[in-house]
């Protein structure tokens, strides 16, 4: 019995390493492309338009991957979907590394193919990864999913520092190579790890309870989209706002963006620690309000210190909302958490695209400082959708 117990503990540890290291790899891989912007421009002379175009395949492929993941749920094992996503990350970083030695004409398509591979892997594997975290710790699903997103946030925070340090010593290529190797080894580990399997149920009984048939789920999807519009206004336009409109030097602006990701990660860690004592409403209803307050405060930024404080506050405001939303949306139908996470990821990527391109489209007529207060519409709509979802939950409980 002791041996069996030890085997089970070792299996659980291997599964946890596979899942949470996967979150870290996602964060590192996501930021590896913007963290390589100076290298790609210096080697290949990418214009601003060419460099900006590399993210369009990522956005489209992420949505396609999330929808494909939702369609594959129940037909393909979650482990197989996760391994496919890790292989996609490995190939993406391999192409990014190889692009350094390619001709200028070939480099751009290679980098665009790399971002597309990452986007597909992110969308296709995001659902299973969230499901694994929840299934590993069923008694504390909200904290488990938030911890996973905290690991991704750690990768988002570390990647710019790592790639910048490697670039300074002339070893930039070691970054994508190391990530490709890590993703490949993690795929092998995940094949052998006893990753949790959702309990089976009768398909006919499950059909009537599928979340796609529920207004509650679509309210959560709307909340995810509106939330990510707000997050995109912080993360994707911070450096442009601080350098072009506030006159900060690029290093100070980059540090402010790093503060955003670091605060987002620390906020998720804090949420993981206190989630057992606070209901989901404490996070899901307060954070959109905090986002609105931060957006209203950003036009007052005028120096490096205020920029660091403001974007750290923005990171804390965004921190736990999305992972808590995934756990909240899956609570009525826990067996469908992979499908739910995939669909919420697709909604999130749509929101990121809307937020990023809306600021760019409107910036010609108004400065970003004037657009931040107007952007409070997105978290306000997020709050309305979340409130409506909570009302539906309470109504169902009162009828039960």
C-alpha positions in Angstrom: 0.0 0.0 0.0 2.8 2.4 0.8 4.4 1.8 -2.6 1.1 2.4 -4.3 0.6 5.6 -2.3 4.1 6.7 -3.2 3.5 6.0 -6.9 0.3 8.1 -6.7 2.1 11.0 -5.1 4.9 10.8 -7.7 2.3 10.7 -10.5 0.5 13.7 -9.1 3.8 15.6 -8.8 4.7 14.8 -12.4 1.2 15.9 -13.5 1.5 19.2 -11.6 4.9 19.9 -13.0 3.6 19.3 -16.5 0.7 21.6 -16.0 2.3 24.5 -14.2 5.5 24.4 -16.1 3.3 24.5 -19.2 1.8 27.8 -17.9 5.3 29.3 -17.5 6.3 28.2 -21.1 3.1 29.8 -22.5 4.0 33.1 -20.9 7.7 33.0 -22.0 6.7 32.0 -25.6 4.1 34.7 -25.9 6.5 37.5 -24.9 9.5 36.0 -26.9 8.2 37.7 -30.0 7.8 41.3 -28.7 11.0 40.8 -26.6 12.8 40.0 -29.9 11.6 43.1 -31.7 14.9 45.0 -31.6 16.8 42.0 -32.9 14.4 41.3 -35.7 14.4 44.9 -36.8 18.2 45.3 -36.7 18.8 42.0 -38.6 16.1 42.3 -41.2 15.2 45.9 -41.2 11.5 45.3 -40.5 9.4 48.4 -40.9 6.8 49.3 -38.2 4.1 48.0 -40.4 5.9 44.7 -41.2 6.7 44.2 -37.5 3.1 44.9 -36.5 1.9 42.4 -39.1 3.5 39.5 -37.4 0.8 39.5 -34.6 -2.1 39.2 -37.0 -1.5 35.5 -37.7 -1.2 34.9 -33.9 -4.6 36.5 -33.2 -6.4 34.6 -36.0 -4.7 31.3 -35.2 -5.5 31.6 -31.5 -9.2 32.1 -32.2 -9.1 29.2 -34.7 -7.2 27.0 -32.2 -9.7 27.8 -29.4 -12.7 27.0 -31.6 -11.0 23.8 -32.8 -10.2 22.9 -29.2 -13.8 23.4 -28.2 -14.9 21.2 -31.1 -12.4 18.5 -30.3 -13.4 18.3 -26.6 -14.9 14.9 -26.0 -13.6 13.5 -29.2 -9.8 13.8 -28.5 -8.2 13.3 -25.2 -7.2 16.4 -23.3 -3.6 15.0 -23.0 -3.3 14.7 -26.8 -4.6 18.3 -27.2 -2.1 19.6 -24.7 0.8 17.7 -26.3 -0.1 19.1 -29.7 0.0 22.6 -28.3 3.5 22.0 -26.8 4.7 20.7 -30.1 3.3 23.9 -31.7 5.2 26.0 -29.2 8.4 24.1 -29.9 8.0 24.6 -33.7 7.2 28.3 -33.1 10.4 28.9 -31.2 12.4 26.8 -33.7 11.2 29.0 -36.6 11.9 32.2 -34.5 15.5 31.0 -34.0 16.0 30.0 -37.6 14.7 33.4 -38.9 17.9 35.0 -37.6 19.8 33.3 -40.3 17.2 33.7 -43.1 17.2 36.3 -45.8 15.2 39.4 -45.2 12.6 38.3 -47.7 12.1 34.9 -46.0 12.4 36.1 -42.4 9.0 37.8 -42.3 7.0 34.8 -43.5 8.9 32.6 -41.1 8.2 34.8 -38.1 4.6 35.1 -39.1 4.4 31.3 -39.3 6.0 31.2 -35.8 3.4 33.5 -34.3 0.6 31.5 -36.0 1.9 28.3 -34.5 2.1 29.9 -31.1 -1.4 31.3 -31.5 -2.9 27.9 -32.5 -1.1 26.1 -29.6 -2.3 28.8 -27.2 -5.9 28.5 -28.3 -6.0 24.7 -28.8 -4.1 23.8 -25.5 -5.5 26.5 -23.2 -8.7 24.7 -22.5 -7.1 21.4 -21.5 -4.4 23.2 -19.4 -7.1 25.0 -17.4 -9.1 21.8 -17.1 -6.0 19.9 -15.8 -5.4 22.5 -13.1 -9.0 22.3 -11.9 -9.1 18.5 -12.0 -5.8 18.2 -10.1 -7.2 20.3 -7.2 -11.0 19.9 -7.3 -11.6 21.3 -3.8 -10.0 24.6 -4.8 -10.6 25.0 -8.5 -10.5 28.8 -8.5 -7.2 28.9 -6.7 -5.7 26.2 -8.9 -6.7 27.9 -12.1 -5.4 31.2 -10.8 -2.1 29.7 -9.8 -1.8 28.4 -13.4 -2.3 31.8 -14.8 0.2 33.2 -12.2 2.8 30.8 -13.7 2.0 32.2 -17.2 2.3 35.7 -15.7 5.7 34.9 -14.4 6.8 33.9 -17.9 5.3 37.2 -19.2 7.4 39.1 -16.7 10.7 37.2 -17.1 10.8 36.9 -20.9 11.6 40.6 -21.6 14.4 40.6 -19.0 15.8 37.2 -20.2 15.8 38.1 -23.9 17.3 41.6 -23.3 20.1 40.1 -21.2 20.9 37.5 -23.9 20.9 40.2 -26.6 23.3 42.4 -24.6 25.9 39.6 -24.6 25.2 38.6 -28.2 23.5 35.4 -27.5 19.9 36.3 -28.3 19.4 33.1 -30.3 19.9 31.1 -27.1 16.5 32.4 -25.9 14.3 30.8 -28.6 16.5 27.7 -28.7 16.1 27.1 -25.0 12.3 27.6 -25.2 12.1 25.2 -28.1 14.0 22.5 -26.2 12.0 23.1 -23.0 8.7 22.8 -24.9 9.8 19.6 -26.6 11.0 18.0 -23.3 7.7 19.1 -21.6 5.8 17.4 -24.4 7.7 14.2 -23.7 7.0 14.5 -20.0 3.3 15.2 -20.6 3.0 12.0 -22.7 4.2 10.0 -19.7 2.6 12.0 -16.8 -0.7 10.7 -15.5 -2.6 13.8 -16.3 -6.2 13.8 -14.9 -9.1 12.6 -17.0 -12.5 14.2 -16.7 -15.1 11.7 -15.4 -17.3 10.3 -18.1 -21.0 10.7 -18.3 -23.9 9.6 -20.5 -23.8 11.8 -23.7 -27.6 12.1 -23.8 -27.8 13.2 -20.2 -25.0 15.7 -20.8 -26.5 17.2 -23.9 -29.2 19.1 -22.1 -26.7 20.6 -19.7 -24.1 21.7 -22.3 -23.0 25.2 -21.4 -23.5 26.4 -25.0 -27.3 26.1 -24.3 -27.0 28.4 -21.3 -27.4 32.2 -21.1 -25.1 32.1 -18.1 -22.2 30.8 -20.2 -22.6 33.5 -22.9 -22.7 36.2 -20.2 -19.4 34.9 -19.0 -18.0 34.9 -22.5 -19.1 38.5 -23.0 -17.4 39.4 -19.7 -14.2 37.7 -20.9 -14.3 39.7 -24.2 -14.9 43.0 -22.5 -12.3 42.4 -19.9 -9.6 41.6 -22.5 -10.4 44.8 -24.4 -9.5 46.7 -21.3 -6.3 44.6 -20.7 -5.2 45.2 -24.3 -5.4 49.0 -23.8 -2.9 48.6 -21.0 -0.4 46.1 -22.4 -0.3 46.9 -26.1 -0.1 50.7 -26.0 1.8 51.4 -22.8 5.2 52.1 -24.4 3.7 54.2 -27.2 1.7 56.2 -24.7 4.6 56.8 -22.4 7.2 57.6 -25.0 5.2 59.5 -27.6 2.8 61.4 -25.4 4.6 61.6 -22.0 8.2 61.9 -23.3 9.6 59.1 -21.2 12.7 57.3 -22.5 12.2 53.8 -23.9 13.8 52.1 -20.9 11.5 53.8 -18.5 8.5 52.9 -20.6 9.6 49.3 -20.9 10.1 49.2 -17.1 6.5 50.5 -16.7 5.2 47.7 -18.9 7.3 45.1 -16.9 5.6 46.5 -13.8 2.2 45.9 -15.3 3.0 42.2 -16.0 4.8 41.7 -12.6 1.9 43.3 -10.7 -0.5 41.1 -12.7 1.5 38.0 -11.7 1.8 39.0 -8.0 -2.0 39.8 -8.0 -2.7 36.3 -9.1 -0.4 34.9 -6.5 -2.2 36.9 -3.8 -5.6 35.8 -5.2 -4.4 32.2 -5.0 -3.5 32.6 -1.4 -6.8 34.2 -0.3 -9.2 32.5 -2.6 -10.2 30.1 0.1 -11.5 32.9 2.3 -13.2 35.1 -0.3 -16.1 34.2 -2.7 -15.6 34.6 -6.5 -17.8 37.7 -6.4 -15.1 39.5 -4.4 -12.8 39.3 -7.4 -15.2 39.3 -10.3 -17.2 42.3 -9.2 -14.4 44.5 -7.8 -11.6 44.2 -10.4 -13.6 45.7 -13.3 -14.2 48.7 -11.1 -10.5 48.9 -10.3 -9.7 48.8 -14.0 -12.0 51.7 -14.6 -10.4 53.8 -11.9 -7.0 53.0 -13.3 -8.0 54.0 -16.8 -9.3 57.3 -15.4 -6.0 57.9 -13.6 -3.6 57.1 -16.5 -4.0 60.5 -18.2 -2.4 62.1 -15.1 0.9 60.2 -15.6 3.7 62.6 -16.3 7.0 61.1 -15.0 8.6 57.7 -14.6 7.6 57.2 -11.0 3.9 57.9 -11.7 4.1 55.6 -14.8 5.5 52.7 -12.7 2.7 53.2 -10.1 -0.1 53.6 -12.6 0.8 50.5 -14.7 1.5 48.4 -11.6 -2.1 49.4 -10.4 -3.4 48.4 -13.9 -1.7 45.0 -13.5 -3.2 44.4 -10.1 -6.6 45.4 -11.4 -6.4 42.8 -14.2 -4.7 40.1 -12.2 -7.2 37.5 -11.1 -10.2 38.3 -13.2 -9.9 35.9 -16.1 -8.8 32.8 -14.2 -11.5 33.4 -11.6 -14.0 33.8 -14.5 -13.0 30.5 -16.0 -13.6 28.7 -12.7 -16.8 30.6 -12.1 -18.1 29.8 -15.6 -17.3 26.1 -15.2 -18.8 25.7 -11.7 -22.3 24.6 -13.0 -20.9 22.1 -15.5 -17.4 21.1 -14.3 -17.1 18.2 -16.8 -17.1 20.8 -19.6 -14.3 23.0 -18.2 -12.0 22.3 -21.1 -14.7 23.4 -23.6 -15.5 26.4 -21.5 -11.9 27.5 -21.1 -11.4 27.1 -24.9 -14.4 29.3 -25.7 -13.5 31.9 -23.1 -9.9 32.0 -24.5 -11.4 32.6 -28.0 -13.5 35.4 -26.5 -10.5 36.8 -24.8 -8.4 36.9 -28.0 -11.2 38.6 -29.8 -11.3 41.2 -27.1 -7.5 41.7 -27.3 -7.8 42.3 -31.0 -10.6 44.8 -30.6 -8.8 46.6 -27.8 -5.5 46.8 -29.7 -6.9 47.9 -33.1 -9.5 50.3 -31.7 -6.9 52.4 -29.9 -4.8 52.4 -33.1 -7.7 53.4 -35.3 -8.9 56.2 -33.0 -5.4 57.5 -32.2 -5.3 59.5 -35.4 -7.9 61.9 -34.1 -7.3 61.7 -30.4 -4.3 61.1 -28.2 -4.2 57.9 -26.1 -4.5 60.0 -22.9 -7.9 61.1 -24.1 -8.9 57.6 -25.1 -8.2 56.0 -21.7 -11.2 57.5 -20.0 -13.4 56.6 -22.9 -12.1 53.0 -22.7 -13.9 52.6 -19.3 -16.9 51.5 -21.4 -15.3 48.0 -21.8 -14.8 47.2 -18.0 -18.2 48.8 -17.4 -19.8 46.3 -19.8 -17.7 43.6 -18.3 -19.1 44.4 -14.9 -22.7 44.4 -16.2 -22.3 41.0 -17.9 -20.7 39.6 -14.7 -23.5 41.0 -12.5 -26.1 39.5 -14.8 -24.3 36.1 -14.6 -24.4 36.3 -10.8 -28.1 37.1 -10.8 -28.8 34.1 -13.0 -26.9 31.9 -10.5 -28.8 33.2 -7.5 -32.1 32.8 -9.4 -31.3 29.1 -10.1 -30.3 28.5 -6.5 -33.5 30.0 -5.2 -35.6 27.8 -7.5 -33.7 24.6 -6.6 
